[in-house]
């Protein structure tokens, strides 16, 4: 205390937040909840002292994001807001506490910020004068990847794929998709993004707005990079969804084709982020889209540009990668690993939303009935089949013969299996997994009665085979919905 050193990092962070809030309250303004900045500031000072600075009014005409990045990212100042609009003030966290030097510290930081904003203003105004078309015509100057061509080629692929996505999901076309795809990457050539890489998408959308493009185009250019993490806001507008999905699918297929992979030590090209983005966009918007078709379409678009496809099983590799990221995503949101394992393999069909429907239906059913009541008969049938199939070195399938039934319990089980199997298939085809679970629950008593009165391993080989085929029909009926052998518990 005597030497003005606050040893505890968390205490310094809390003191920074406390002082910043006090200033914001006095000014009738608010702070952003930027915990990472507070954490960083706590590591830069020993004895935090918050001071209020003023932003030169002539720079307040800059877009809010340009102001925020200049204030936060480059200068480590705390932004202040008046409602949802950035205020003409900032907070600097000084490492000293001396009343006589406060004004000197404030003036010095205001000069530094003024110089930074002067550069930002110069760059931004130049970019606005050049316009989107100028940048679009020069996209070929940016290399996307040494093996995948330049950025103009990527934009061409995004245009084609985003139109397909929009058509598949919304069963229509949109000129806004064409415009958004054409201009979504152009601001990478802008001076502002060169100076402030965090503003990619933002600068392009601002220029698009100035040039009179509609809100769909402006929003898609701004947000098509999203989501960039598990907590980032997910796009929810049709045009933005189409561009964002196209961009991420193109990146995944392209980088996998170029031999790039995410490893435990790094992910240079953001493959995990792209995969998670695809997953979140589809799940959070409840989209009915076949990602396998998108992957195939993307591969074809590379081939049409003369980019060689180097890996024969590239689609299978990307599918496996998406499946692994989906498993990770579901675990992080709290789903049990056995339920995930029972449903995720169905992603091979390409319909990610159906995997989620399965999981939700399984969770509800197990919560209602319990594993024993719902899956007891299925597990018993599966266990017997596994043992006998291993012994006989074959897999039992095919329809059991009704003429070989010796007990009414066999006939009753077969009859209800026929009905439940068909209804289950119909419900699955319509995406009604809760209804399919309800159908499966009807099998409990018939299966229990079968095992109570019927001996599976009859001395008659034909009858034994027939009964094993009946058990296989139980297994196959359940496995239409999910791989219930993965579900733990009895």
C-alpha positions as CSV (number, residue, x, y, z in Angstrom):
1,X,0.0,0.0,0.0
2,X,2.8,2.4,1.0
3,X,4.6,1.8,-2.4
4,X,1.3,1.9,-4.4
5,X,1.5,-1.7,-5.5
6,X,-1.6,-3.9,-5.5
7,X,-0.2,-7.5,-5.5
8,X,-3.3,-9.5,-6.2
9,X,-4.3,-9.6,-9.9
10,X,-8.0,-10.2,-9.3
11,X,-8.0,-7.3,-6.8
12,X,-6.5,-5.0,-9.4
13,X,-9.1,-6.1,-12.0
14,X,-12.0,-5.5,-9.5
15,X,-10.6,-2.1,-8.7
16,X,-10.4,-1.2,-12.4
17,X,-14.0,-2.2,-12.9
18,X,-15.1,-0.3,-9.8
19,X,-13.4,2.9,-10.7
20,X,-14.6,2.7,-14.4
21,X,-18.1,2.1,-13.2
22,X,-17.9,5.1,-10.9
23,X,-16.8,7.4,-13.7
24,X,-19.5,6.0,-16.1
25,X,-22.2,6.4,-13.5
26,X,-21.2,10.0,-12.8
27,X,-21.2,10.7,-16.6
28,X,-24.6,8.9,-17.0
29,X,-22.9,6.6,-19.4
30,X,-22.4,2.8,-19.5
31,X,-19.5,0.4,-20.0
32,X,-19.2,-2.6,-22.2
33,X,-18.8,-5.9,-20.4
34,X,-15.3,-6.4,-21.8
35,X,-13.8,-8.8,-19.3
36,X,-10.8,-9.7,-21.4
37,X,-9.8,-6.0,-21.5
38,X,-10.2,-5.7,-17.8
39,X,-8.1,-8.8,-17.4
40,X,-5.4,-7.4,-19.7
41,X,-5.4,-4.0,-18.0
42,X,-4.9,-5.7,-14.6
43,X,-1.7,-7.2,-15.9
44,X,-0.4,-3.8,-17.2
45,X,-0.7,-1.7,-14.0
46,X,0.4,-2.1,-10.4
47,X,-1.8,0.6,-8.9
48,X,-4.8,1.3,-11.2
49,X,-6.1,4.8,-11.4
50,X,-9.0,5.5,-13.8
51,X,-9.1,8.8,-15.7
52,X,-11.7,10.3,-18.1
53,X,-10.6,11.4,-21.5
54,X,-12.5,13.2,-24.3
55,X,-12.6,12.2,-28.0
56,X,-12.3,15.0,-30.5
57,X,-15.8,15.7,-31.9
58,X,-14.7,15.6,-35.5
59,X,-13.9,11.9,-35.2
60,X,-17.3,11.0,-33.8
61,X,-18.5,10.8,-37.4
62,X,-16.5,7.6,-37.8
63,X,-18.3,4.3,-37.6
64,X,-18.7,3.1,-34.1
65,X,-16.7,-0.1,-34.7
66,X,-13.8,2.0,-36.0
67,X,-13.9,4.1,-32.9
68,X,-14.2,1.0,-30.6
69,X,-11.2,-0.8,-32.2
70,X,-9.0,2.3,-32.1
71,X,-9.9,2.9,-28.4
72,X,-9.9,-0.7,-27.2
73,X,-7.6,-2.8,-29.3
74,X,-4.8,-0.4,-30.0
75,X,-4.8,1.9,-27.0
76,X,-6.2,-0.4,-24.3
77,X,-8.7,2.3,-23.3
78,X,-12.2,1.6,-22.0
79,X,-15.1,2.7,-24.3
80,X,-18.1,4.5,-22.9
81,X,-21.6,4.3,-24.4
82,X,-24.7,6.5,-24.3
83,X,-27.4,3.9,-24.7
84,X,-26.2,1.9,-27.7
85,X,-24.1,4.6,-29.2
86,X,-20.5,5.2,-28.4
87,X,-19.9,8.3,-26.3
88,X,-17.3,11.0,-27.0
89,X,-15.3,9.8,-24.0
90,X,-13.0,7.1,-22.9
91,X,-11.4,5.8,-19.7
92,X,-7.6,5.4,-19.4
93,X,-6.2,3.3,-16.6
94,X,-3.1,5.0,-15.4
95,X,-0.4,3.3,-13.4
96,X,0.1,6.3,-11.1
97,X,-1.9,8.3,-8.6
98,X,-0.9,12.0,-8.4
99,X,-3.5,14.7,-8.6
100,X,-1.1,17.2,-10.0
101,X,-0.2,15.0,-13.0
102,X,-3.8,13.8,-13.9
103,X,-4.3,16.5,-16.5
104,X,-1.0,15.8,-18.1
105,X,-1.7,12.1,-18.3
106,X,-5.2,12.7,-19.8
107,X,-3.9,15.2,-22.3
108,X,-1.1,12.9,-23.4
109,X,-3.5,10.0,-23.9
110,X,-5.9,12.2,-25.8
111,X,-3.1,13.3,-28.2
112,X,-2.2,9.6,-28.8
113,X,-5.8,8.7,-29.5
114,X,-6.3,11.7,-31.7
115,X,-3.3,10.6,-33.9
116,X,-4.7,7.1,-34.1
117,X,-8.2,8.3,-35.0
118,X,-6.7,10.8,-37.5
119,X,-5.1,7.8,-39.3
120,X,-8.3,5.8,-39.1
121,X,-10.3,8.7,-40.5
122,X,-7.9,9.2,-43.4
123,X,-7.9,5.5,-44.3
124,X,-11.7,5.2,-44.0
125,X,-12.5,8.2,-46.2
126,X,-10.1,7.0,-48.8
127,X,-11.8,3.6,-48.8
128,X,-15.2,5.2,-49.2
129,X,-14.0,7.2,-52.2
130,X,-12.7,4.1,-53.9
131,X,-16.0,2.1,-53.4
132,X,-16.9,-1.6,-53.5
133,X,-16.5,-2.1,-57.2
134,X,-12.9,-0.8,-57.2
135,X,-12.0,-3.3,-54.5
136,X,-14.0,-6.1,-56.2
137,X,-12.0,-5.7,-59.5
138,X,-8.7,-6.0,-57.6
139,X,-9.5,-9.1,-55.4
140,X,-7.2,-11.2,-57.6
141,X,-4.3,-9.4,-56.0
142,X,-5.0,-11.3,-52.7
143,X,-3.8,-14.9,-52.5
144,X,-6.3,-17.1,-50.7
145,X,-4.0,-20.0,-50.4
146,X,-1.0,-21.0,-52.6
147,X,-2.8,-24.2,-53.7
148,X,-6.3,-22.8,-53.9
149,X,-6.0,-19.6,-56.0
150,X,-6.7,-16.0,-55.2
151,X,-9.5,-14.3,-53.4
152,X,-11.5,-13.5,-56.5
153,X,-11.7,-17.3,-57.1
154,X,-13.0,-17.8,-53.6
155,X,-15.6,-15.2,-54.1
156,X,-16.8,-16.9,-57.3
157,X,-17.2,-20.1,-55.4
158,X,-19.0,-18.4,-52.6
159,X,-21.4,-16.8,-55.1
160,X,-22.3,-20.2,-56.6
161,X,-22.6,-22.0,-53.3
162,X,-24.5,-19.3,-51.5
163,X,-27.1,-19.3,-54.3
164,X,-27.5,-23.0,-54.0
165,X,-27.8,-22.8,-50.2
166,X,-30.5,-20.0,-50.4
167,X,-32.4,-22.0,-53.0
168,X,-32.2,-25.3,-51.1
169,X,-33.3,-23.8,-47.7
170,X,-35.8,-21.1,-48.8
171,X,-36.9,-22.5,-52.2
172,X,-36.4,-19.2,-54.0
173,X,-33.7,-16.9,-55.3
174,X,-32.5,-13.5,-54.2
175,X,-30.5,-10.7,-55.9
176,X,-29.3,-9.7,-52.4
177,X,-27.4,-13.0,-52.2
178,X,-25.6,-12.2,-55.4
179,X,-24.6,-8.7,-54.2
180,X,-23.6,-9.8,-50.8
181,X,-21.5,-12.7,-52.1
182,X,-19.8,-10.5,-54.7
183,X,-18.7,-7.9,-52.1
184,X,-18.3,-9.9,-48.9
185,X,-14.5,-10.0,-49.1
186,X,-13.7,-6.8,-50.9
187,X,-12.8,-4.8,-47.8
188,X,-9.7,-7.0,-47.3
189,X,-8.1,-4.7,-49.8
190,X,-9.1,-1.5,-47.9
191,X,-6.6,0.6,-46.1
192,X,-8.8,0.6,-42.9
193,X,-8.8,-3.2,-42.7
194,X,-5.1,-3.3,-43.5
195,X,-4.6,-1.1,-40.4
196,X,-7.3,-2.7,-38.3
197,X,-7.8,-6.3,-39.3
198,X,-10.5,-6.7,-36.7
199,X,-12.8,-4.6,-38.9
200,X,-13.0,-7.0,-41.9
201,X,-16.7,-7.2,-42.9
202,X,-17.5,-4.1,-40.9
203,X,-15.8,-1.7,-43.3
204,X,-17.3,-3.4,-46.4
205,X,-20.8,-3.2,-44.8
206,X,-20.4,0.5,-44.0
207,X,-19.4,1.3,-47.6
208,X,-22.3,-0.9,-48.9
209,X,-24.7,1.1,-46.8
210,X,-23.3,4.4,-48.1
211,X,-23.6,3.1,-51.7
212,X,-27.3,2.4,-51.1
213,X,-27.4,-1.4,-50.8
214,X,-30.3,-2.8,-48.8
215,X,-30.1,-4.0,-45.2
216,X,-29.8,-7.7,-46.3
217,X,-26.7,-7.1,-48.2
218,X,-25.2,-4.7,-45.6
219,X,-25.9,-7.2,-42.8
220,X,-24.5,-10.2,-44.8
221,X,-21.2,-8.4,-45.6
222,X,-20.8,-7.4,-42.0
223,X,-21.8,-10.7,-40.3
224,X,-20.8,-13.5,-42.7
225,X,-17.7,-14.3,-40.7
226,X,-19.9,-15.1,-37.7
227,X,-20.0,-17.0,-35.5
228,X,-16.3,-16.9,-34.8
229,X,-16.5,-18.8,-31.5
230,X,-18.9,-20.6,-29.1
231,X,-20.1,-17.4,-27.6
232,X,-20.3,-15.2,-30.7
233,X,-23.7,-14.2,-32.0
234,X,-24.9,-16.5,-34.7
235,X,-26.4,-15.2,-38.1
236,X,-30.1,-15.5,-38.3
237,X,-31.0,-13.6,-41.5
238,X,-31.5,-15.7,-44.7
239,X,-29.0,-13.9,-46.9
240,X,-26.3,-13.8,-44.1
241,X,-26.9,-17.5,-43.3
242,X,-26.3,-18.4,-47.0
243,X,-23.1,-16.4,-47.3
244,X,-21.8,-17.5,-44.0
245,X,-22.4,-21.1,-44.7
246,X,-20.9,-20.9,-48.2
247,X,-17.8,-19.2,-46.9
248,X,-17.2,-21.8,-44.1
249,X,-17.9,-24.8,-46.3
250,X,-15.6,-23.5,-49.0
251,X,-12.8,-22.9,-46.5
252,X,-13.2,-26.4,-45.0
253,X,-13.2,-28.2,-48.3
254,X,-10.4,-26.0,-49.7
255,X,-8.0,-26.3,-46.8
256,X,-8.6,-30.0,-46.4
257,X,-7.8,-30.4,-50.1
258,X,-4.6,-28.3,-49.7
259,X,-3.5,-30.7,-46.9
260,X,-4.1,-28.3,-44.0
261,X,-5.3,-29.9,-40.8
262,X,-6.1,-28.7,-37.3
263,X,-3.8,-30.3,-34.7
264,X,-3.5,-30.4,-31.0
265,X,-0.9,-27.7,-31.1
266,X,-2.5,-25.3,-33.6
267,X,-5.2,-24.5,-36.1
268,X,-3.7,-21.9,-38.4
269,X,-6.5,-21.7,-40.8
270,X,-9.4,-21.8,-38.3
271,X,-10.8,-25.2,-39.4
272,X,-12.4,-25.8,-36.0
273,X,-14.0,-22.4,-36.1
274,X,-15.4,-23.0,-39.6
275,X,-16.8,-26.4,-38.6
276,X,-18.3,-25.0,-35.4
277,X,-19.8,-22.1,-37.4
278,X,-21.5,-24.6,-39.8
279,X,-22.9,-26.6,-36.9
280,X,-24.1,-23.6,-34.9
281,X,-25.7,-21.9,-38.0
282,X,-27.7,-25.0,-38.9
283,X,-28.7,-25.9,-35.3
284,X,-29.6,-22.5,-34.0
285,X,-31.6,-21.6,-37.2
286,X,-33.2,-25.1,-37.4
287,X,-32.2,-25.5,-41.0
288,X,-33.0,-28.4,-43.2
289,X,-29.9,-28.7,-45.4
290,X,-27.9,-31.6,-46.6
291,X,-24.3,-30.7,-45.8
292,X,-23.0,-33.7,-47.8
293,X,-24.5,-32.1,-50.9
294,X,-22.9,-28.8,-50.0
295,X,-19.5,-30.5,-49.7
296,X,-19.9,-32.2,-53.1
297,X,-21.0,-29.0,-54.7
298,X,-18.0,-27.2,-53.2
299,X,-15.6,-29.9,-54.5
300,X,-17.1,-29.5,-58.0
301,X,-16.6,-25.7,-57.8
302,X,-12.9,-26.1,-57.1
303,X,-12.6,-28.6,-60.0
304,X,-14.4,-26.2,-62.4
305,X,-11.8,-23.6,-61.6
306,X,-9.0,-26.0,-62.4
307,X,-8.0,-26.6,-58.8
308,X,-6.9,-30.2,-58.5
309,X,-8.6,-32.3,-55.9
310,X,-5.7,-34.2,-54.3
311,X,-7.5,-36.4,-51.8
312,X,-9.9,-39.1,-53.0
313,X,-11.8,-39.4,-49.7
314,X,-11.8,-35.6,-49.0
315,X,-15.6,-35.7,-48.4
316,X,-15.3,-38.5,-45.9
317,X,-12.5,-36.7,-44.0
318,X,-14.5,-33.4,-43.8
319,X,-17.6,-35.4,-42.6
320,X,-15.5,-37.1,-39.9
321,X,-14.2,-33.7,-38.8
322,X,-17.7,-32.2,-38.6
323,X,-18.8,-35.2,-36.6
324,X,-16.0,-34.8,-34.1
325,X,-16.7,-31.1,-33.7
326,X,-20.5,-31.8,-33.3
327,X,-19.6,-34.3,-30.6
328,X,-17.5,-31.7,-28.8
329,X,-20.2,-29.1,-29.2
330,X,-22.9,-31.3,-27.8
331,X,-20.7,-32.3,-24.8
332,X,-20.0,-28.7,-24.0
333,X,-23.7,-27.9,-24.0
334,X,-24.3,-30.7,-21.5
335,X,-25.5,-33.7,-23.4
336,X,-24.4,-37.1,-22.1
337,X,-21.8,-38.9,-24.1
338,X,-23.8,-42.1,-24.6
339,X,-26.8,-40.3,-26.0
340,X,-24.5,-38.3,-28.3
341,X,-22.8,-41.6,-29.5
342,X,-26.2,-43.1,-30.2
343,X,-27.3,-40.3,-32.5
344,X,-24.2,-38.6,-34.1
345,X,-23.4,-41.5,-36.5
346,X,-26.7,-40.6,-38.3
347,X,-24.9,-37.4,-39.5
348,X,-23.7,-39.6,-42.4
349,X,-27.1,-38.8,-44.0
350,X,-26.0,-35.2,-44.2
351,X,-28.9,-33.7,-42.2
352,X,-27.4,-32.2,-39.0
353,X,-30.7,-31.0,-37.6
354,X,-32.1,-34.5,-37.6
355,X,-29.3,-35.6,-35.3
356,X,-30.3,-32.9,-32.9
357,X,-34.0,-34.0,-33.1
358,X,-32.9,-37.5,-32.3
359,X,-30.9,-36.4,-29.2
360,X,-33.8,-34.3,-27.8
361,X,-36.3,-37.1,-28.4
362,X,-34.0,-39.7,-26.7
363,X,-33.4,-37.5,-23.7
364,X,-37.2,-36.9,-23.2
365,X,-38.0,-40.5,-23.6
366,X,-35.4,-41.8,-21.1
367,X,-36.5,-39.1,-18.7
368,X,-40.1,-40.2,-19.0
369,X,-39.6,-44.0,-19.0
370,X,-36.1,-44.7,-17.7
371,X,-33.5,-46.8,-19.5
372,X,-34.8,-50.1,-18.0
373,X,-38.4,-49.7,-19.0
374,X,-37.7,-48.3,-22.4
375,X,-34.7,-50.3,-23.5
376,X,-34.7,-53.4,-21.3
377,X,-36.3,-55.7,-23.9
378,X,-34.2,-54.2,-26.7
379,X,-30.9,-54.7,-24.8
380,X,-31.8,-58.3,-23.9
381,X,-32.6,-59.0,-27.6
382,X,-29.4,-57.3,-28.7
383,X,-27.2,-59.1,-26.2
384,X,-28.6,-62.5,-27.2
385,X,-28.2,-61.7,-30.9
386,X,-24.6,-60.6,-30.3
387,X,-23.7,-63.8,-28.5
388,X,-25.4,-66.1,-31.1
389,X,-24.1,-64.1,-34.1
390,X,-20.6,-64.4,-32.8
391,X,-21.1,-68.2,-32.2
392,X,-22.6,-68.7,-35.6
393,X,-20.2,-66.2,-37.4
394,X,-23.0,-64.5,-39.2
395,X,-25.4,-61.6,-38.9
396,X,-29.1,-62.4,-38.6
397,X,-31.4,-60.4,-40.8
398,X,-34.4,-61.0,-43.0
399,X,-38.0,-61.5,-42.2
400,X,-39.0,-64.3,-39.7
401,X,-41.5,-66.8,-41.1
402,X,-44.9,-66.7,-39.4
403,X,-45.5,-70.4,-40.2
404,X,-42.7,-71.3,-37.8
405,X,-44.2,-69.5,-34.8
406,X,-45.0,-72.0,-32.0
407,X,-46.4,-69.6,-29.4
408,X,-48.9,-66.8,-29.6
409,X,-46.4,-64.5,-27.9
410,X,-44.2,-64.9,-31.0
411,X,-47.1,-64.0,-33.3
412,X,-48.2,-61.1,-31.2
413,X,-44.7,-59.7,-31.1
414,X,-44.3,-60.0,-34.8
415,X,-47.6,-58.3,-35.5
416,X,-46.9,-55.3,-33.4
417,X,-43.4,-55.1,-34.7
418,X,-44.7,-54.9,-38.2
419,X,-47.0,-52.0,-37.3
420,X,-44.5,-50.2,-35.1
421,X,-41.7,-50.6,-37.6
422,X,-43.7,-49.0,-40.4
423,X,-45.0,-46.2,-38.2
424,X,-41.5,-45.5,-36.9
425,X,-40.2,-45.3,-40.4
426,X,-42.9,-42.9,-41.4
427,X,-42.3,-40.7,-38.4
428,X,-38.5,-40.6,-39.0
429,X,-39.1,-39.7,-42.6
430,X,-41.1,-36.7,-41.4
431,X,-38.5,-35.8,-38.7
432,X,-41.0,-36.7,-35.9
433,X,-38.7,-38.5,-33.5
434,X,-40.8,-37.9,-30.4
435,X,-43.6,-39.8,-32.1
436,X,-41.2,-42.6,-33.2
437,X,-40.1,-43.0,-29.6
438,X,-43.7,-43.3,-28.5
439,X,-44.2,-46.1,-31.0
440,X,-41.1,-47.9,-29.7
441,X,-42.4,-47.7,-26.1
442,X,-45.4,-49.9,-27.2
443,X,-43.0,-52.8,-27.7
444,X,-42.1,-53.2,-24.0
445,X,-44.9,-55.6,-23.0
446,X,-44.9,-57.8,-26.1
447,X,-41.1,-58.2,-25.8
448,X,-41.3,-59.0,-22.1
449,X,-44.0,-61.6,-22.8
450,X,-42.0,-63.1,-25.6
451,X,-38.9,-63.7,-23.3
452,X,-41.1,-65.0,-20.5
453,X,-42.8,-67.8,-22.5
454,X,-40.4,-68.4,-25.5
455,X,-37.0,-70.1,-25.4
456,X,-34.9,-68.5,-28.2
457,X,-32.4,-71.3,-28.6
458,X,-34.7,-74.1,-29.6
459,X,-33.3,-77.5,-30.4
460,X,-34.9,-77.2,-33.9
461,X,-32.4,-75.2,-36.0
462,X,-35.1,-73.6,-38.2
463,X,-37.2,-72.5,-35.3
464,X,-34.0,-71.1,-33.5
465,X,-33.0,-69.2,-36.7
466,X,-36.6,-67.9,-37.0
467,X,-36.6,-66.6,-33.4
468,X,-33.2,-65.0,-33.8
469,X,-34.5,-63.2,-36.9
470,X,-37.4,-62.0,-34.8
471,X,-34.9,-60.6,-32.3
472,X,-33.1,-59.0,-35.2
473,X,-36.3,-57.3,-36.3
474,X,-36.6,-55.8,-32.7
475,X,-33.0,-54.5,-33.0
476,X,-33.5,-53.1,-36.5
477,X,-36.7,-51.4,-35.5
478,X,-35.1,-49.6,-32.6
479,X,-31.9,-48.8,-34.5
480,X,-33.9,-46.9,-37.1
481,X,-34.2,-44.2,-34.6
482,X,-30.8,-44.4,-32.9
483,X,-28.0,-46.8,-32.0
484,X,-29.5,-47.7,-28.6
485,X,-26.7,-50.1,-27.9
486,X,-24.6,-47.1,-26.9
487,X,-27.0,-46.0,-24.2
488,X,-25.7,-46.9,-20.8
489,X,-27.6,-48.1,-17.8
490,X,-30.0,-51.0,-17.1
